[in-house]
Amino acid sequence: MLKKNKTLTLDQFKEKHYGKRGSAKRENLEKGYQEFKLGALIYEARLEKGMTQEELAEKCGTNKAYISRVENDIKDVRISTLQKIIEVGLGGQLNLSIKL
């Protein structure tokens, strides 16, 4: 007799444990993921450029502790500051999008 596959996709797991999209618990999870993702993207870009947090901070006019807090999702960051980190510090381009 074959066993049924009990493996869940990520979306199925989130729905099972956090509810459907639109519920408060699920939206808090999704918001936290997006904030974490932003910090992870900055971290990866910095490493790709071969820069330390201190070097990035110096380049964009902030300090190492601030860069660390942004990368580790401890600090809310203004779009203007994010743009400065990405464009001045990392030499990249910030692109934002809205999904409806």
DSSP file (Angstrom, degrees, kcal/mol; ACC not computed):
  #  RESIDUE AA STRUCTURE BP1 BP2  ACC     N-H-->O    O-->H-N    N-H-->O    O-->H-N    TCO  KAPPA ALPHA  PHI   PSI    X-CA   Y-CA   Z-CA
    1    1 A M              0   0    0      0, 0.0     2,-0.3     0, 0.0     0, 0.0   0.000 360.0 360.0 360.0 133.2    0.0    0.0    0.0
    2    2 A L        -     0   0    0      1,-0.0     2,-0.3     0, 0.0     0, 0.0  -0.574 360.0-129.9 -82.0 138.3    1.4    3.4   -1.0
    3    3 A K        -     0   0    0     -2,-0.3     2,-0.2     1,-0.1    -1,-0.0  -0.623  26.1-114.1 -81.4 144.7    1.8    6.1    1.6
    4    4 A K        -     0   0    0     -2,-0.3     2,-0.5     1,-0.1    -1,-0.1  -0.580  33.0-107.9 -76.7 142.7    0.3    9.5    0.8
    5    5 A N        -     0   0    0     -2,-0.2    -1,-0.1     1,-0.1     0, 0.0  -0.605  33.3-174.9 -72.5 118.6    2.9   12.3    0.4
    6    6 A K        +     0   0    0     -2,-0.5     2,-0.3     2,-0.1    -1,-0.1   0.259  40.6 124.3 -99.9  11.0    2.6   14.5    3.5
    7    7 A T        -     0   0    0      1,-0.0     2,-0.3     0, 0.0    -2,-0.0  -0.556  49.2-150.8 -73.5 132.9    5.1   17.1    2.3
    8    8 A L        -     0   0    0     -2,-0.3     2,-0.1     1,-0.0    -2,-0.1  -0.785  11.2-123.7-103.7 146.6    3.6   20.6    2.2
    9    9 A T     >  -     0   0    0     -2,-0.3     4,-2.6     1,-0.1     5,-0.2  -0.379  37.5-102.5 -73.1 167.8    4.6   23.4   -0.1
   10   10 A L  H  > S+     0   0    0      1,-0.2     4,-2.7     2,-0.2     5,-0.2   0.920 124.6  49.5 -59.6 -44.1    5.6   26.6    1.6
   11   11 A D  H  > S+     0   0    0      1,-0.2     4,-2.4     2,-0.2    -1,-0.2   0.899 111.3  48.9 -63.0 -40.3    2.3   28.2    0.8
   12   12 A Q  H  > S+     0   0    0      2,-0.2     4,-2.6     1,-0.2    -1,-0.2   0.909 111.5  49.9 -64.9 -41.5    0.4   25.2    2.2
   13   13 A F  H  X S+     0   0    0     -4,-2.6     4,-2.6     2,-0.2     5,-0.3   0.937 111.7  47.9 -61.5 -47.1    2.6   25.2    5.3
   14   14 A K  H  X S+     0   0    0     -4,-2.7     4,-2.8     1,-0.2     5,-0.5   0.906 113.2  48.1 -62.4 -41.0    1.9   29.0    5.9
   15   15 A E  H  X S+     0   0    0     -4,-2.4     4,-1.4     3,-0.2    -1,-0.2   0.913 113.1  48.2 -65.6 -41.4   -1.8   28.5    5.4
   16   16 A K  H  < S+     0   0    0     -4,-2.6    -2,-0.2     1,-0.2    -1,-0.2   0.911 125.8  26.9 -64.5 -43.1   -1.9   25.5    7.7
   17   17 A H  H  < S+     0   0    0     -4,-2.6    -2,-0.2    -5,-0.2    -1,-0.2   0.695 136.0  26.0 -97.4 -20.3    0.0   27.3   10.5
   18   18 A Y  H  < S-     0   0    0     -4,-2.8     8,-0.4    -5,-0.3    -3,-0.2   0.431 103.3-119.8-124.6  -2.8   -0.7   31.0    9.9
   19   19 A G     <  -     0   0    0     -4,-1.4    -1,-0.3    -5,-0.5    -2,-0.1  -0.241  46.6 -37.8  91.0 178.7   -4.1   31.0    8.2
   20   20 A K  S >  S-     0   0    0      1,-0.1     3,-2.1    -4,-0.1     6,-0.3  -0.348  75.2 -80.5 -76.6 158.1   -5.2   32.3    4.8
   21   21 A R  T 3  S+     0   0    0      1,-0.2    -1,-0.1     5,-0.1     3,-0.1  -0.336 119.4  38.9 -54.6 136.6   -3.9   35.5    3.2
   22   22 A G  T 3  S+     0   0    0      1,-0.5    -1,-0.2    -3,-0.1     2,-0.1   0.041  85.5 116.2 105.7 -25.3   -5.7   38.4    4.7
   23   23 A S  S <> S-     0   0    0     -3,-2.1     4,-2.7     1,-0.1    -1,-0.5  -0.493  74.6-120.5 -74.7 150.4   -5.8   37.1    8.3
   24   24 A A  H  > S+     0   0    0      1,-0.2     4,-2.1     2,-0.2     5,-0.2   0.902 111.6  50.2 -58.1 -44.6   -3.9   39.1   10.8
   25   25 A K  H  > S+     0   0    0      1,-0.2     4,-1.6     2,-0.2    -1,-0.2   0.910 113.7  45.0 -62.4 -43.1   -1.5   36.3   11.8
   26   26 A R  H  > S+     0   0    0     -8,-0.4     4,-2.6    -6,-0.3    -2,-0.2   0.903 111.4  52.0 -69.3 -41.4   -0.7   35.5    8.1
   27   27 A E  H  X S+     0   0    0     -4,-2.7     4,-2.5     1,-0.2    -1,-0.2   0.865 107.6  52.7 -65.5 -35.4   -0.2   39.2    7.2
   28   28 A N  H  X S+     0   0    0     -4,-2.1     4,-2.2    -5,-0.2    -1,-0.2   0.898 110.1  49.2 -63.7 -40.0    2.2   39.7   10.1
   29   29 A L  H  X S+     0   0    0     -4,-1.6     4,-2.1     2,-0.2    -2,-0.2   0.947 112.7  46.4 -62.2 -48.7    4.2   36.7    8.9
   30   30 A E  H  X S+     0   0    0     -4,-2.6     4,-2.1     1,-0.2    -2,-0.2   0.894 111.9  50.8 -63.5 -41.3    4.3   38.0    5.3
   31   31 A K  H  X S+     0   0    0     -4,-2.5     4,-2.1     1,-0.2    -1,-0.2   0.923 110.4  49.7 -62.3 -44.4    5.3   41.5    6.4
   32   32 A G  H  X S+     0   0    0     -4,-2.2     4,-2.4     1,-0.2    -1,-0.2   0.875 109.1  52.6 -62.3 -37.7    8.1   40.1    8.5
   33   33 A Y  H  X S+     0   0    0     -4,-2.1     4,-2.8     2,-0.2    -1,-0.2   0.915 108.0  50.2 -64.8 -43.1    9.3   38.0    5.6
   34   34 A Q  H  X S+     0   0    0     -4,-2.1     4,-1.9     2,-0.2    -2,-0.2   0.902 112.0  47.7 -63.7 -40.9    9.5   41.0    3.3
   35   35 A E  H  X S+     0   0    0     -4,-2.1     4,-1.7     2,-0.2    -1,-0.2   0.913 113.3  47.8 -65.6 -42.3   11.5   43.0    5.9
   36   36 A F  H  X S+     0   0    0     -4,-2.4     4,-2.3     1,-0.2    -2,-0.2   0.909 109.3  54.5 -61.7 -42.2   13.9   40.1    6.4
   37   37 A K  H  X S+     0   0    0     -4,-2.8     4,-2.4     1,-0.2    -1,-0.2   0.880 104.5  53.8 -61.3 -40.1   14.2   39.7    2.6
   38   38 A L  H  X S+     0   0    0     -4,-1.9     4,-2.0     2,-0.2    -1,-0.2   0.936 110.2  46.3 -61.1 -47.8   15.3   43.3    2.2
   39   39 A G  H  X S+     0   0    0     -4,-1.7     4,-2.4     1,-0.2    -1,-0.2   0.892 112.1  51.4 -61.5 -40.2   18.0   43.0    4.8
   40   40 A A  H  X S+     0   0    0     -4,-2.3     4,-2.6     2,-0.2    -1,-0.2   0.881 107.9  52.3 -65.5 -38.5   19.2   39.7    3.2
   41   41 A L  H  X S+     0   0    0     -4,-2.4     4,-2.3     2,-0.2    -1,-0.2   0.907 110.9  46.7 -64.5 -41.7   19.3   41.4   -0.3
   42   42 A I  H  X S+     0   0    0     -4,-2.0     4,-2.6     2,-0.2    -2,-0.2   0.927 112.4  51.0 -65.1 -44.2   21.5   44.2    1.1
   43   43 A Y  H  X S+     0   0    0     -4,-2.4     4,-2.3     1,-0.2    -2,-0.2   0.934 111.9  46.3 -57.3 -48.9   23.8   41.7    2.9
   44   44 A E  H  X S+     0   0    0     -4,-2.6     4,-2.4     1,-0.2    -1,-0.2   0.893 112.6  49.9 -63.6 -40.7   24.2   39.6   -0.3
   45   45 A A  H  X S+     0   0    0     -4,-2.3     4,-1.6     2,-0.2    -1,-0.2   0.899 110.2  50.9 -65.0 -40.5   24.9   42.7   -2.5
   46   46 A R  H  <>S+     0   0    0     -4,-2.6     5,-2.3     2,-0.2     4,-0.4   0.927 111.9  46.5 -62.7 -45.4   27.5   43.9    0.0
   47   47 A L  H ><5S+     0   0    0     -4,-2.3     3,-1.3     1,-0.2    -2,-0.2   0.895 108.6  55.6 -64.1 -39.7   29.3   40.6    0.1
   48   48 A E  H 3<5S+     0   0    0     -4,-2.4    -1,-0.2     1,-0.3    -2,-0.2   0.846 107.9  49.4 -61.1 -33.4   29.2   40.4   -3.7
   49   49 A K  T 3<5S-     0   0    0     -4,-1.6    -1,-0.3    -5,-0.1    -2,-0.2   0.534 114.5-121.5 -81.1  -6.6   30.9   43.8   -3.8
   50   50 A G  T < 5 +     0   0    0     -3,-1.3     2,-0.3    -4,-0.4    -3,-0.2   0.816  63.8 143.5  71.4  31.5   33.5   42.4   -1.3
   51   51 A M      < -     0   0    0     -5,-2.3    -1,-0.2    -6,-0.1     2,-0.2  -0.751  46.2-135.2-106.6 150.0   32.7   45.1    1.2
   52   52 A T     >  -     0   0    0     -2,-0.3     4,-2.2     1,-0.1     5,-0.2  -0.512  33.2-107.9 -87.4 167.1   32.5   45.1    5.0
   53   53 A Q  H  > S+     0   0    0      1,-0.2     4,-2.7     2,-0.2     5,-0.2   0.897 122.3  53.9 -60.7 -39.2   29.7   46.7    6.8
   54   54 A E  H  > S+     0   0    0      2,-0.2     4,-2.4     1,-0.2    -1,-0.2   0.911 108.0  48.4 -62.9 -43.2   32.1   49.4    7.9
   55   55 A E  H  > S+     0   0    0      2,-0.2     4,-2.1     1,-0.2    -1,-0.2   0.912 113.1  47.6 -64.5 -42.4   33.2   50.1    4.3
   56   56 A L  H  X S+     0   0    0     -4,-2.2     4,-1.8     2,-0.2    -2,-0.2   0.927 112.1  50.1 -63.7 -44.6   29.5   50.3    3.1
   57   57 A A  H  X>S+     0   0    0     -4,-2.7     5,-2.8     1,-0.2     4,-0.6   0.915 110.6  49.0 -60.2 -44.5   28.6   52.6    6.0
   58   58 A E  H ><5S+     0   0    0     -4,-2.4     3,-0.7     1,-0.2    -1,-0.2   0.903 109.6  52.9 -62.5 -41.6   31.5   54.9    5.3
   59   59 A K  H 3<5S+     0   0    0     -4,-2.1    -1,-0.2     1,-0.2    -2,-0.2   0.837 117.0  36.3 -65.0 -34.3   30.6   55.1    1.6
   60   60 A C  H 3<5S-     0   0    0     -4,-1.8    -1,-0.2    -5,-0.1    -2,-0.2   0.293 116.1-106.0-107.9  11.4   27.0   56.1    2.2
   61   61 A G  T <<5S+     0   0    0     -3,-0.7    -3,-0.2    -4,-0.6     2,-0.2   0.827  84.0  95.5  77.4  34.2   27.5   58.3    5.3
   62   62 A T  S   <S-     0   0    0     -5,-2.8     2,-0.3    -6,-0.2    -1,-0.2  -0.561  71.0 -93.7-131.5-160.3   26.2   56.2    8.1
   63   63 A N     >  -     0   0    0     -2,-0.2     4,-1.9    -3,-0.1     3,-0.5  -0.827  28.1-109.1-123.9 165.5   27.9   53.8   10.6
   64   64 A K  H  > S+     0   0    0     -2,-0.3     4,-2.5     1,-0.2     5,-0.2   0.863 115.6  57.1 -58.5 -40.8   28.5   50.1   10.8
   65   65 A A  H  > S+     0   0    0      1,-0.2     4,-2.3     2,-0.2    -1,-0.2   0.882 105.9  50.7 -61.2 -38.8   25.9   49.5   13.5
   66   66 A Y  H  > S+     0   0    0     -3,-0.5     4,-2.3     2,-0.2    -1,-0.2   0.936 110.3  48.6 -65.0 -46.1   23.2   51.0   11.3
   67   67 A I  H  X S+     0   0    0     -4,-1.9     4,-2.7     1,-0.2    -2,-0.2   0.914 111.4  51.3 -59.8 -42.5   24.1   48.8    8.4
   68   68 A S  H  X S+     0   0    0     -4,-2.5     4,-2.0     1,-0.2    -1,-0.2   0.915 109.3  49.5 -60.9 -44.5   24.1   45.8   10.7
   69   69 A R  H  <>S+     0   0    0     -4,-2.3     5,-3.1     2,-0.2     6,-1.3   0.884 112.2  48.2 -64.9 -38.0   20.6   46.7   12.0
   70   70 A V  H ><5S+     0   0    0     -4,-2.3     3,-1.4     3,-0.2    -2,-0.2   0.943 113.1  47.3 -66.1 -47.2   19.3   47.1    8.5
   71   71 A E  H 3<5S+     0   0    0     -4,-2.7    -2,-0.2     1,-0.3    -1,-0.2   0.817 114.9  46.6 -63.7 -30.6   20.8   43.8    7.4
   72   72 A N  T 3<5S-     0   0    0     -4,-2.0    -1,-0.3    -5,-0.2    -2,-0.2   0.205 113.0-115.8-100.3  15.4   19.5   42.0   10.4
   73   73 A D  T < 5S+     0   0    0     -3,-1.4    -3,-0.2   -38,-0.2    -4,-0.1   0.823  84.0 116.2  58.9  36.3   15.9   43.4   10.2
   74   74 A I      < +     0   0    0     -5,-3.1     2,-0.5    -6,-0.2    -4,-0.2   0.619  65.7  58.2-102.8 -19.0   16.2   45.3   13.5
   75   75 A K  S    S-     0   0    0     -6,-1.3     2,-0.2    -9,-0.1    -1,-0.2  -0.946  74.3-135.8-121.2 126.2   16.0   48.8   12.0
   76   76 A D        -     0   0    0     -2,-0.5     2,-0.4    -3,-0.1    -6,-0.1  -0.575  30.2-153.6 -69.5 142.9   13.2   50.3    9.9
   77   77 A V        -     0   0    0     -2,-0.2     2,-0.1    -7,-0.1    -1,-0.0  -0.973  10.2-125.1-127.6 135.9   14.8   52.2    7.0
   78   78 A R     >  -     0   0    0     -2,-0.4     4,-2.8     1,-0.1     5,-0.2  -0.411  25.4-119.8 -72.1 152.7   13.5   55.1    5.1
   79   79 A I  H  > S+     0   0    0      1,-0.2     4,-2.8     2,-0.2     5,-0.2   0.887 114.9  54.6 -61.6 -38.2   13.3   54.7    1.3
   80   80 A S  H  > S+     0   0    0      2,-0.2     4,-1.7     1,-0.2    -1,-0.2   0.888 111.3  44.7 -63.9 -37.8   15.7   57.7    0.9
   81   81 A T  H  > S+     0   0    0      2,-0.2     4,-2.5     1,-0.2    -2,-0.2   0.906 112.6  51.2 -71.2 -41.7   18.2   56.0    3.2
   82   82 A L  H  X S+     0   0    0     -4,-2.8     4,-2.5     1,-0.2     5,-0.2   0.913 109.3  51.2 -59.3 -43.4   17.7   52.7    1.4
   83   83 A Q  H  X>S+     0   0    0     -4,-2.8     4,-3.2     1,-0.2     5,-0.5   0.895 109.8  49.8 -61.2 -41.0   18.3   54.4   -1.9
   84   84 A K  I  X>S+     0   0    0     -4,-1.7     5,-2.1     2,-0.2     4,-1.5   0.915 110.8  49.2 -65.2 -43.2   21.5   55.9   -0.6
   85   85 A I  I  <>S+     0   0    0     -4,-2.5     5,-1.3     3,-0.2    -2,-0.2   0.933 119.5  37.8 -60.8 -45.9   22.8   52.6    0.7
   86   86 A I  I  <5S+     0   0    0     -4,-2.5     6,-3.1     3,-0.2     4,-0.2   0.934 126.8  32.2 -74.6 -46.9   22.0   50.8   -2.6
   87   87 A E  I  <5S+     0   0    0     -4,-3.2     4,-0.4     4,-0.2    -3,-0.2   0.939 132.4  26.0 -81.8 -47.6   23.0   53.6   -5.1
   88   88 A V  I  <<S+     0   0    0     -4,-1.5    -3,-0.2    -5,-0.5    -2,-0.1   0.931 130.8  37.4 -81.4 -47.9   25.8   55.4   -3.3
   89   89 A G  I   <S+     0   0    0     -5,-2.1    -3,-0.2     1,-0.2    -4,-0.2   0.913 133.2  21.9 -72.3 -43.8   27.2   52.6   -1.1
   90   90 A L  S   <S-     0   0    0     -5,-1.3    -3,-0.2    -4,-0.2    -1,-0.2   0.542  95.4-125.1-104.7  -9.2   26.7   49.6   -3.4
   91   91 A G  S    S+     0   0    0     -4,-0.4    -4,-0.2    -6,-0.2    -3,-0.1   0.779  70.5 121.1  70.8  25.3   26.7   51.3   -6.8
   92   92 A G        -     0   0    0     -6,-3.1     2,-0.4    -7,-0.1    -1,-0.2  -0.218  62.7-108.4-105.7-163.9   23.4   49.7   -7.6
   93   93 A Q        -     0   0    0     -2,-0.1     2,-0.5    -3,-0.1   -10,-0.0  -0.999  20.3-135.8-134.4 130.0   19.9   50.8   -8.5
   94   94 A L        -     0   0    0     -2,-0.4     2,-0.5   -11,-0.1   -11,-0.0  -0.747  22.5-175.6 -86.9 125.7   16.8   50.6   -6.3
   95   95 A N        -     0   0    0     -2,-0.5     2,-0.3     2,-0.0    -2,-0.0  -0.989   2.5-169.6-121.8 126.0   13.7   49.4   -8.1
   96   96 A L        -     0   0    0     -2,-0.5     2,-0.3     2,-0.0    -2,-0.0  -0.841   4.3-176.6-111.5 151.3   10.4   49.3   -6.3
   97   97 A S        -     0   0    0     -2,-0.3     2,-0.4     2,-0.0    -2,-0.0  -0.975  17.1-144.3-142.8 158.9    7.2   47.6   -7.4
   98   98 A I        -     0   0    0     -2,-0.3     2,-0.5     0, 0.0    -2,-0.0  -0.992  11.4-159.5-124.4 128.3    3.6   47.3   -6.2
   99   99 A K              0   0    0     -2,-0.4    -2,-0.0     1,-0.1     0, 0.0  -0.929 360.0 360.0-108.7 129.3    1.6   44.1   -6.7
  100  100 A L              0   0    0     -2,-0.5    -1,-0.1     0, 0.0     0, 0.0   0.360 360.0 360.0-112.8 360.0   -2.2   44.4   -6.5
